[in-house]
């Protein structure tokens, strides 16, 4: 069994003393291998899982009318490339809409 550190990730979270972080890291690593996904932490501190192609600098966006969050990558010309969908804990059930948020338009190529 490969640990999460061996697949290029790490877990850095405040957890209860009862949680075996090595076991959790191993489990997350196996999930990444089996599902070709990668977990990430947003700049705002939200934990998410999405495409294995996600890289630092990608954006997590909610699109009005869609039930999923998405990953966009700026291409440097003002346009964005759709990387894929993502699960981001704490925003998927409308929690973000209860807070103040900024809206922005994107051109997706």
Buried (B, 14 or more C-beta within 10 A) or exposed (E): EEBBEEBEBEBEEEEEEEEEEEEBBBBBBBBBBEEEBBBBEBEEEBBBBBBEBBEEEBBBBBEEEEEEBBBBBEEEEEEBEBBBEBBBEEBBEEEBEEEEEEEEEBEEE
